[in-house]
């Protein structure tokens, strides 16, 4: 029997960015969802927003969004 539920979740954490011109730590915020297609197969997705303000004291701020999709097989 296939489950008819959708699992929705939120994400909060730290992001560390490093490059040629320095490194710094910022925030990650996001949300995702996952549902069963069959008893063993799930389909999910996640949207994350990464933000670093005043990167390594330069006054520059960076932000980036990532969208991830996934198909899982559960043994």
Secondary structure as UniProt FT lines:
FT   STRAND          6..19
FT   TURN            20..21
FT   STRAND          22..36
FT   STRAND          41..52
FT   HELIX           55..57
FT   STRAND          62..73
//
